[in-house]
Amino acid sequence: MVLILLMIILILIIGGLGVLIDSNRKITKIANKIDIFDIEDKKVPNEEIEEELENINKEK
């Protein structure tokens, strides 16, 4: 009896994973269309990084 219940729960979990994976794909497709994951715009110029490093070194 317990084995049957465990098998049913396992089947439900496996079925649920398919739905989660499918919904994640849809979310990713939508996000790509509206450029949420566009990392190129968020790059920091090298000059700003160098200035921050110089400021940190001056503080020491």
mmCIF file of the N, C-alpha and C atoms, coordinates in Angstrom:
data_MODEL
# 
_entry.id   MODEL 
# 
loop_
_atom_site.group_PDB 
_atom_site.id 
_atom_site.type_symbol 
_atom_site.label_atom_id 
_atom_site.label_alt_id 
_atom_site.label_comp_id 
_atom_site.label_asym_id 
_atom_site.label_entity_id 
_atom_site.label_seq_id 
_atom_site.pdbx_PDB_ins_code 
_atom_site.Cartn_x 
_atom_site.Cartn_y 
_atom_site.Cartn_z 
_atom_site.occupancy 
_atom_site.B_iso_or_equiv 
_atom_site.pdbx_formal_charge 
_atom_site.auth_seq_id 
_atom_site.auth_comp_id 
_atom_site.auth_asym_id 
_atom_site.auth_atom_id 
_atom_site.pdbx_PDB_model_num 
ATOM 1   N N  . MET A 1 1  ? 0.827  -1.199 0.000   1.00 0.00 ? 1  MET A N  1 
ATOM 2   C CA . MET A 1 1  ? 0.000  0.000  0.000   1.00 0.00 ? 1  MET A CA 1 
ATOM 3   C C  . MET A 1 1  ? 0.876  1.270  0.000   1.00 0.00 ? 1  MET A C  1 
ATOM 4   N N  . VAL A 1 2  ? 1.881  1.286  0.871   1.00 0.00 ? 2  VAL A N  1 
ATOM 5   C CA . VAL A 1 2  ? 2.781  2.439  0.944   1.00 0.00 ? 2  VAL A CA 1 
ATOM 6   C C  . VAL A 1 2  ? 3.560  2.580  -0.360  1.00 0.00 ? 2  VAL A C  1 
ATOM 7   N N  . LEU A 1 3  ? 3.961  1.457  -0.931  1.00 0.00 ? 3  LEU A N  1 
ATOM 8   C CA . LEU A 1 3  ? 4.711  1.475  -2.188  1.00 0.00 ? 3  LEU A CA 1 
ATOM 9   C C  . LEU A 1 3  ? 3.879  2.090  -3.308  1.00 0.00 ? 3  LEU A C  1 
ATOM 10  N N  . ILE A 1 4  ? 2.609  1.768  -3.345  1.00 0.00 ? 4  ILE A N  1 
ATOM 11  C CA . ILE A 1 4  ? 1.716  2.318  -4.372  1.00 0.00 ? 4  ILE A CA 1 
ATOM 12  C C  . ILE A 1 4  ? 1.608  3.836  -4.206  1.00 0.00 ? 4  ILE A C  1 
ATOM 13  N N  . LEU A 1 5  ? 1.457  4.299  -2.974  1.00 0.00 ? 5  LEU A N  1 
ATOM 14  C CA . LEU A 1 5  ? 1.378  5.740  -2.726  1.00 0.00 ? 5  LEU A CA 1 
ATOM 15  C C  . LEU A 1 5  ? 2.670  6.445  -3.129  1.00 0.00 ? 5  LEU A C  1 
ATOM 16  N N  . LEU A 1 6  ? 3.808  5.828  -2.820  1.00 0.00 ? 6  LEU A N  1 
ATOM 17  C CA . LEU A 1 6  ? 5.089  6.417  -3.206  1.00 0.00 ? 6  LEU A CA 1 
ATOM 18  C C  . LEU A 1 6  ? 5.236  6.499  -4.724  1.00 0.00 ? 6  LEU A C  1 
ATOM 19  N N  . MET A 1 7  ? 4.780  5.480  -5.422  1.00 0.00 ? 7  MET A N  1 
ATOM 20  C CA . MET A 1 7  ? 4.844  5.483  -6.889  1.00 0.00 ? 7  MET A CA 1 
ATOM 21  C C  . MET A 1 7  ? 3.968  6.596  -7.457  1.00 0.00 ? 7  MET A C  1 
ATOM 22  N N  . ILE A 1 8  ? 2.774  6.771  -6.896  1.00 0.00 ? 8  ILE A N  1 
ATOM 23  C CA . ILE A 1 8  ? 1.867  7.824  -7.371  1.00 0.00 ? 8  ILE A CA 1 
ATOM 24  C C  . ILE A 1 8  ? 2.493  9.201  -7.136  1.00 0.00 ? 8  ILE A C  1 
ATOM 25  N N  . ILE A 1 9  ? 3.079  9.401  -5.959  1.00 0.00 ? 9  ILE A N  1 
ATOM 26  C CA . ILE A 1 9  ? 3.726  10.684 -5.655  1.00 0.00 ? 9  ILE A CA 1 
ATOM 27  C C  . ILE A 1 9  ? 4.894  10.931 -6.603  1.00 0.00 ? 9  ILE A C  1 
ATOM 28  N N  . LEU A 1 10 ? 5.676  9.901  -6.884  1.00 0.00 ? 10 LEU A N  1 
ATOM 29  C CA . LEU A 1 10 ? 6.808  10.026 -7.801  1.00 0.00 ? 10 LEU A CA 1 
ATOM 30  C C  . LEU A 1 10 ? 6.340  10.412 -9.201  1.00 0.00 ? 10 LEU A C  1 
ATOM 31  N N  . ILE A 1 11 ? 5.273  9.795  -9.662  1.00 0.00 ? 11 ILE A N  1 
ATOM 32  C CA . ILE A 1 11 ? 4.730  10.115 -10.991 1.00 0.00 ? 11 ILE A CA 1 
ATOM 33  C C  . ILE A 1 11 ? 4.247  11.561 -11.032 1.00 0.00 ? 11 ILE A C  1 
ATOM 34  N N  . LEU A 1 12 ? 3.594  12.012 -9.967  1.00 0.00 ? 12 LEU A N  1 
ATOM 35  C CA . LEU A 1 12 ? 3.114  13.394 -9.919  1.00 0.00 ? 12 LEU A CA 1 
ATOM 36  C C  . LEU A 1 12 ? 4.275  14.390 -9.922  1.00 0.00 ? 12 LEU A C  1 
ATOM 37  N N  . ILE A 1 13 ? 5.337  14.067 -9.202  1.00 0.00 ? 13 ILE A N  1 
ATOM 38  C CA . ILE A 1 13 ? 6.508  14.956 -9.169  1.00 0.00 ? 13 ILE A CA 1 
ATOM 39  C C  . ILE A 1 13 ? 7.155  15.046 -10.545 1.00 0.00 ? 13 ILE A C  1 
ATOM 40  N N  . ILE A 1 14 ? 7.308  13.907 -11.203 1.00 0.00 ? 14 ILE A N  1 
ATOM 41  C CA . ILE A 1 14 ? 7.917  13.900 -12.541 1.00 0.00 ? 14 ILE A CA 1 
ATOM 42  C C  . ILE A 1 14 ? 7.047  14.686 -13.521 1.00 0.00 ? 14 ILE A C  1 
ATOM 43  N N  . GLY A 1 15 ? 5.734  14.529 -13.433 1.00 0.00 ? 15 GLY A N  1 
ATOM 44  C CA . GLY A 1 15 ? 4.827  15.290 -14.291 1.00 0.00 ? 15 GLY A CA 1 
ATOM 45  C C  . GLY A 1 15 ? 4.905  16.779 -14.015 1.00 0.00 ? 15 GLY A C  1 
ATOM 46  N N  . GLY A 1 16 ? 5.040  17.146 -12.760 1.00 0.00 ? 16 GLY A N  1 
ATOM 47  C CA . GLY A 1 16 ? 5.143  18.554 -12.389 1.00 0.00 ? 16 GLY A CA 1 
ATOM 48  C C  . GLY A 1 16 ? 6.424  19.199 -12.885 1.00 0.00 ? 16 GLY A C  1 
ATOM 49  N N  . LEU A 1 17 ? 7.504  18.431 -12.945 1.00 0.00 ? 17 LEU A N  1 
ATOM 50  C CA . LEU A 1 17 ? 8.771  18.972 -13.438 1.00 0.00 ? 17 LEU A CA 1 
ATOM 51  C C  . LEU A 1 17 ? 8.654  19.411 -14.895 1.00 0.00 ? 17 LEU A C  1 
ATOM 52  N N  . GLY A 1 18 ? 7.929  18.642 -15.676 1.00 0.00 ? 18 GLY A N  1 
ATOM 53  C CA . GLY A 1 18 ? 7.731  19.009 -17.080 1.00 0.00 ? 18 GLY A CA 1 
ATOM 54  C C  . GLY A 1 18 ? 7.031  20.346 -17.216 1.00 0.00 ? 18 GLY A C  1 
ATOM 55  N N  . VAL A 1 19 ? 6.040  20.582 -16.387 1.00 0.00 ? 19 VAL A N  1 
ATOM 56  C CA . VAL A 1 19 ? 5.306  21.852 -16.424 1.00 0.00 ? 19 VAL A CA 1 
ATOM 57  C C  . VAL A 1 19 ? 6.213  23.004 -15.999 1.00 0.00 ? 19 VAL A C  1 
ATOM 58  N N  . LEU A 1 20 ? 7.020  22.793 -14.958 1.00 0.00 ? 20 LEU A N  1 
ATOM 59  C CA . LEU A 1 20 ? 7.930  23.847 -14.500 1.00 0.00 ? 20 LEU A CA 1 
ATOM 60  C C  . LEU A 1 20 ? 8.959  24.200 -15.565 1.00 0.00 ? 20 LEU A C  1 
ATOM 61  N N  . ILE A 1 21 ? 9.532  23.185 -16.200 1.00 0.00 ? 21 ILE A N  1 
ATOM 62  C CA . ILE A 1 21 ? 10.538 23.426 -17.235 1.00 0.00 ? 21 ILE A CA 1 
ATOM 63  C C  . ILE A 1 21 ? 9.916  24.174 -18.403 1.00 0.00 ? 21 ILE A C  1 
ATOM 64  N N  . ASP A 1 22 ? 8.698  23.778 -18.792 1.00 0.00 ? 22 ASP A N  1 
ATOM 65  C CA . ASP A 1 22 ? 8.018  24.426 -19.911 1.00 0.00 ? 22 ASP A CA 1 
ATOM 66  C C  . ASP A 1 22 ? 7.708  25.884 -19.589 1.00 0.00 ? 22 ASP A C  1 
ATOM 67  N N  . SER A 1 23 ? 7.258  26.160 -18.375 1.00 0.00 ? 23 SER A N  1 
ATOM 68  C CA . SER A 1 23 ? 6.943  27.547 -18.015 1.00 0.00 ? 23 SER A CA 1 
ATOM 69  C C  . SER A 1 23 ? 8.212  28.387 -17.954 1.00 0.00 ? 23 SER A C  1 
ATOM 70  N N  . ASN A 1 24 ? 9.330  27.798 -17.516 1.00 0.00 ? 24 ASN A N  1 
ATOM 71  C CA . ASN A 1 24 ? 10.596 28.538 -17.498 1.00 0.00 ? 24 ASN A CA 1 
ATOM 72  C C  . ASN A 1 24 ? 11.041 28.896 -18.909 1.00 0.00 ? 24 ASN A C  1 
ATOM 73  N N  . ARG A 1 25 ? 10.820 28.005 -19.849 1.00 0.00 ? 25 ARG A N  1 
ATOM 74  C CA . ARG A 1 25 ? 11.177 28.296 -21.244 1.00 0.00 ? 25 ARG A CA 1 
ATOM 75  C C  . ARG A 1 25 ? 10.342 29.452 -21.769 1.00 0.00 ? 25 ARG A C  1 
ATOM 76  N N  . LYS A 1 26 ? 9.041  29.450 -21.434 1.00 0.00 ? 26 LYS A N  1 
ATOM 77  C CA . LYS A 1 26 ? 8.173  30.535 -21.897 1.00 0.00 ? 26 LYS A CA 1 
ATOM 78  C C  . LYS A 1 26 ? 8.600  31.862 -21.297 1.00 0.00 ? 26 LYS A C  1 
ATOM 79  N N  . ILE A 1 27 ? 8.934  31.863 -20.011 1.00 0.00 ? 27 ILE A N  1 
ATOM 80  C CA . ILE A 1 27 ? 9.376  33.096 -19.352 1.00 0.00 ? 27 ILE A CA 1 
ATOM 81  C C  . ILE A 1 27 ? 10.664 33.600 -19.991 1.00 0.00 ? 27 ILE A C  1 
ATOM 82  N N  . THR A 1 28 ? 11.586 32.688 -20.290 1.00 0.00 ? 28 THR A N  1 
ATOM 83  C CA . THR A 1 28 ? 12.851 33.085 -20.908 1.00 0.00 ? 28 THR A CA 1 
ATOM 84  C C  . THR A 1 28 ? 12.620 33.667 -22.299 1.00 0.00 ? 28 THR A C  1 
ATOM 85  N N  . LYS A 1 29 ? 11.720 33.062 -23.070 1.00 0.00 ? 29 LYS A N  1 
ATOM 86  C CA . LYS A 1 29 ? 11.425 33.589 -24.407 1.00 0.00 ? 29 LYS A CA 1 
ATOM 87  C C  . LYS A 1 29 ? 10.846 34.992 -24.320 1.00 0.00 ? 29 LYS A C  1 
ATOM 88  N N  . ILE A 1 30 ? 9.920  35.207 -23.382 1.00 0.00 ? 30 ILE A N  1 
ATOM 89  C CA . ILE A 1 30 ? 9.315  36.532 -23.220 1.00 0.00 ? 30 ILE A CA 1 
ATOM 90  C C  . ILE A 1 30 ? 10.372 37.539 -22.776 1.00 0.00 ? 30 ILE A C  1 
ATOM 91  N N  . ALA A 1 31 ? 11.212 37.136 -21.826 1.00 0.00 ? 31 ALA A N  1 
ATOM 92  C CA . ALA A 1 31 ? 12.251 38.042 -21.322 1.00 0.00 ? 31 ALA A CA 1 
ATOM 93  C C  . ALA A 1 31 ? 13.239 38.405 -22.423 1.00 0.00 ? 31 ALA A C  1 
ATOM 94  N N  . ASN A 1 32 ? 13.572 37.451 -23.275 1.00 0.00 ? 32 ASN A N  1 
ATOM 95  C CA . ASN A 1 32 ? 14.495 37.745 -24.370 1.00 0.00 ? 32 ASN A CA 1 
ATOM 96  C C  . ASN A 1 32 ? 13.875 38.723 -25.355 1.00 0.00 ? 32 ASN A C  1 
ATOM 97  N N  . LYS A 1 33 ? 12.565 38.622 -25.557 1.00 0.00 ? 33 LYS A N  1 
ATOM 98  C CA . LYS A 1 33 ? 11.902 39.537 -26.486 1.00 0.00 ? 33 LYS A CA 1 
ATOM 99  C C  . LYS A 1 33 ? 11.929 40.965 -25.965 1.00 0.00 ? 33 LYS A C  1 
ATOM 100 N N  . ILE A 1 34 ? 11.813 41.139 -24.657 1.00 0.00 ? 34 ILE A N  1 
ATOM 101 C CA . ILE A 1 34 ? 11.816 42.501 -24.115 1.00 0.00 ? 34 ILE A CA 1 
ATOM 102 C C  . ILE A 1 34 ? 13.183 42.876 -23.550 1.00 0.00 ? 34 ILE A C  1 
ATOM 103 N N  . ASP A 1 35 ? 14.198 42.089 -23.837 1.00 0.00 ? 35 ASP A N  1 
ATOM 104 C CA . ASP A 1 35 ? 15.603 42.375 -23.502 1.00 0.00 ? 35 ASP A CA 1 
ATOM 105 C C  . ASP A 1 35 ? 15.852 42.553 -22.010 1.00 0.00 ? 35 ASP A C  1 
ATOM 106 N N  . ILE A 1 36 ? 15.234 41.744 -21.177 1.00 0.00 ? 36 ILE A N  1 
ATOM 107 C CA . ILE A 1 36 ? 15.519 41.806 -19.746 1.00 0.00 ? 36 ILE A CA 1 
ATOM 108 C C  . ILE A 1 36 ? 16.934 41.303 -19.485 1.00 0.00 ? 36 ILE A C  1 
ATOM 109 N N  . PHE A 1 37 ? 17.350 40.285 -20.224 1.00 0.00 ? 37 PHE A N  1 
ATOM 110 C CA . PHE A 1 37 ? 18.644 39.672 -19.974 1.00 0.00 ? 37 PHE A CA 1 
ATOM 111 C C  . PHE A 1 37 ? 19.739 40.263 -20.850 1.00 0.00 ? 37 PHE A C  1 
ATOM 112 N N  . ASP A 1 38 ? 19.559 41.482 -21.334 1.00 0.00 ? 38 ASP A N  1 
ATOM 113 C CA . ASP A 1 38 ? 20.567 42.116 -22.185 1.00 0.00 ? 38 ASP A CA 1 
ATOM 114 C C  . ASP A 1 38 ? 21.672 42.673 -21.297 1.00 0.00 ? 38 ASP A C  1 
ATOM 115 N N  . ILE A 1 39 ? 22.768 41.944 -21.207 1.00 0.00 ? 39 ILE A N  1 
ATOM 116 C CA . ILE A 1 39 ? 23.848 42.290 -20.279 1.00 0.00 ? 39 ILE A CA 1 
ATOM 117 C C  . ILE A 1 39 ? 24.760 43.361 -20.876 1.00 0.00 ? 39 ILE A C  1 
ATOM 118 N N  . GLU A 1 40 ? 24.806 43.468 -22.178 1.00 0.00 ? 40 GLU A N  1 
ATOM 119 C CA . GLU A 1 40 ? 25.730 44.398 -22.827 1.00 0.00 ? 40 GLU A CA 1 
ATOM 120 C C  . GLU A 1 40 ? 25.524 45.831 -22.343 1.00 0.00 ? 40 GLU A C  1 
ATOM 121 N N  . ASP A 1 41 ? 24.289 46.232 -22.068 1.00 0.00 ? 41 ASP A N  1 
ATOM 122 C CA . ASP A 1 41 ? 24.014 47.605 -21.649 1.00 0.00 ? 41 ASP A CA 1 
ATOM 123 C C  . ASP A 1 41 ? 24.540 47.898 -20.255 1.00 0.00 ? 41 ASP A C  1 
ATOM 124 N N  . LYS A 1 42 ? 24.777 46.873 -19.464 1.00 0.00 ? 42 LYS A N  1 
ATOM 125 C CA . LYS A 1 42 ? 25.130 47.070 -18.068 1.00 0.00 ? 42 LYS A CA 1 
ATOM 126 C C  . LYS A 1 42 ? 26.628 46.945 -17.806 1.00 0.00 ? 42 LYS A C  1 
ATOM 127 N N  . LYS A 1 43 ? 27.436 46.898 -18.846 1.00 0.00 ? 43 LYS A N  1 
ATOM 128 C CA . LYS A 1 43 ? 28.882 46.790 -18.651 1.00 0.00 ? 43 LYS A CA 1 
ATOM 129 C C  . LYS A 1 43 ? 29.428 48.106 -18.108 1.00 0.00 ? 43 LYS A C  1 
ATOM 130 N N  . VAL A 1 44 ? 30.343 48.001 -17.171 1.00 0.00 ? 44 VAL A N  1 
ATOM 131 C CA . VAL A 1 44 ? 30.973 49.184 -16.577 1.00 0.00 ? 44 VAL A CA 1 
ATOM 132 C C  . VAL A 1 44 ? 32.247 49.479 -17.361 1.00 0.00 ? 44 VAL A C  1 
ATOM 133 N N  . PRO A 1 45 ? 32.446 50.728 -17.755 1.00 0.00 ? 45 PRO A N  1 
ATOM 134 C CA . PRO A 1 45 ? 33.677 51.061 -18.489 1.00 0.00 ? 45 PRO A CA 1 
ATOM 135 C C  . PRO A 1 45 ? 34.921 50.803 -17.642 1.00 0.00 ? 45 PRO A C  1 
ATOM 136 N N  . ASN A 1 46 ? 36.013 50.466 -18.305 1.00 0.00 ? 46 ASN A N  1 
ATOM 137 C CA . ASN A 1 46 ? 37.265 50.162 -17.608 1.00 0.00 ? 46 ASN A CA 1 
ATOM 138 C C  . ASN A 1 46 ? 37.771 51.348 -16.798 1.00 0.00 ? 46 ASN A C  1 
ATOM 139 N N  . GLU A 1 47 ? 37.531 52.572 -17.281 1.00 0.00 ? 47 GLU A N  1 
ATOM 140 C CA . GLU A 1 47 ? 38.010 53.750 -16.560 1.00 0.00 ? 47 GLU A CA 1 
ATOM 141 C C  . GLU A 1 47 ? 37.385 53.833 -15.173 1.00 0.00 ? 47 GLU A C  1 
ATOM 142 N N  . GLU A 1 48 ? 36.101 53.531 -15.086 1.00 0.00 ? 48 GLU A N  1 
ATOM 143 C CA . GLU A 1 48 ? 35.424 53.588 -13.785 1.00 0.00 ? 48 GLU A CA 1 
ATOM 144 C C  . GLU A 1 48 ? 36.006 52.553 -12.824 1.00 0.00 ? 48 GLU A C  1 
ATOM 145 N N  . ILE A 1 49 ? 36.309 51.378 -13.333 1.00 0.00 ? 49 ILE A N  1 
ATOM 146 C CA . ILE A 1 49 ? 36.889 50.327 -12.489 1.00 0.00 ? 49 ILE A CA 1 
ATOM 147 C C  . ILE A 1 49 ? 38.265 50.758 -12.002 1.00 0.00 ? 49 ILE A C  1 
ATOM 148 N N  . GLU A 1 50 ? 39.082 51.330 -12.907 1.00 0.00 ? 50 GLU A N  1 
ATOM 149 C CA . GLU A 1 50 ? 40.417 51.787 -12.522 1.00 0.00 ? 50 GLU A CA 1 
ATOM 150 C C  . GLU A 1 50 ? 40.341 52.888 -11.468 1.00 0.00 ? 50 GLU A C  1 
ATOM 151 N N  . GLU A 1 51 ? 39.387 53.809 -11.612 1.00 0.00 ? 51 GLU A N  1 
ATOM 152 C CA . GLU A 1 51 ? 39.228 54.884 -10.631 1.00 0.00 ? 51 GLU A CA 1 
ATOM 153 C C  . GLU A 1 51 ? 38.851 54.322 -9.264  1.00 0.00 ? 51 GLU A C  1 
ATOM 154 N N  . GLU A 1 52 ? 37.960 53.352 -9.250  1.00 0.00 ? 52 GLU A N  1 
ATOM 155 C CA . GLU A 1 52 ? 37.556 52.735 -7.983  1.00 0.00 ? 52 GLU A CA 1 
ATOM 156 C C  . GLU A 1 52 ? 38.745 52.047 -7.315  1.00 0.00 ? 52 GLU A C  1 
ATOM 157 N N  . LEU A 1 53 ? 39.550 51.337 -8.105  1.00 0.00 ? 53 LEU A N  1 
ATOM 158 C CA . LEU A 1 53 ? 40.728 50.664 -7.550  1.00 0.00 ? 53 LEU A CA 1 
ATOM 159 C C  . LEU A 1 53 ? 41.727 51.676 -6.989  1.00 0.00 ? 53 LEU A C  1 
ATOM 160 N N  . GLU A 1 54 ? 41.924 52.791 -7.700  1.00 0.00 ? 54 GLU A N  1 
ATOM 161 C CA . GLU A 1 54 ? 42.829 53.832 -7.205  1.00 0.00 ? 54 GLU A CA 1 
ATOM 162 C C  . GLU A 1 54 ? 42.312 54.416 -5.896  1.00 0.00 ? 54 GLU A C  1 
ATOM 163 N N  . ASN A 1 55 ? 41.005 54.649 -5.808  1.00 0.00 ? 55 ASN A N  1 
ATOM 164 C CA . ASN A 1 55 ? 40.417 55.192 -4.581  1.00 0.00 ? 55 ASN A CA 1 
ATOM 165 C C  . ASN A 1 55 ? 40.594 54.228 -3.413  1.00 0.00 ? 55 ASN A C  1 
ATOM 166 N N  . ILE A 1 56 ? 40.444 52.955 -3.674  1.00 0.00 ? 56 ILE A N  1 
ATOM 167 C CA . ILE A 1 56 ? 40.613 51.950 -2.618  1.00 0.00 ? 56 ILE A CA 1 
ATOM 168 C C  . ILE A 1 56 ? 42.062 51.926 -2.154  1.00 0.00 ? 56 ILE A C  1 
ATOM 169 N N  . ASN A 1 57 ? 43.002 51.991 -3.113  1.00 0.00 ? 57 ASN A N  1 
ATOM 170 C CA . ASN A 1 57 ? 44.428 51.986 -2.758  1.00 0.00 ? 57 ASN A CA 1 
ATOM 171 C C  . ASN A 1 57 ? 44.816 53.234 -1.971  1.00 0.00 ? 57 ASN A C  1 
ATOM 172 N N  . LYS A 1 58 ? 44.218 54.385 -2.290  1.00 0.00 ? 58 LYS A N  1 
ATOM 173 C CA . LYS A 1 58 ? 44.513 55.627 -1.569  1.00 0.00 ? 58 LYS A CA 1 
ATOM 174 C C  . LYS A 1 58 ? 44.017 55.552 -0.128  1.00 0.00 ? 58 LYS A C  1 
ATOM 175 N N  . GLU A 1 59 ? 42.896 54.863 0.081   1.00 0.00 ? 59 GLU A N  1 
ATOM 176 C CA . GLU A 1 59 ? 42.321 54.766 1.422   1.00 0.00 ? 59 GLU A CA 1 
ATOM 177 C C  . GLU A 1 59 ? 43.180 53.910 2.344   1.00 0.00 ? 59 GLU A C  1 
ATOM 178 N N  . LYS A 1 60 ? 43.946 52.993 1.795   1.00 0.00 ? 60 LYS A N  1 
ATOM 179 C CA . LYS A 1 60 ? 44.768 52.090 2.625   1.00 0.00 ? 60 LYS A CA 1 
ATOM 180 C C  . LYS A 1 60 ? 45.961 52.749 3.172   1.00 0.00 ? 60 LYS A C  1 
# 
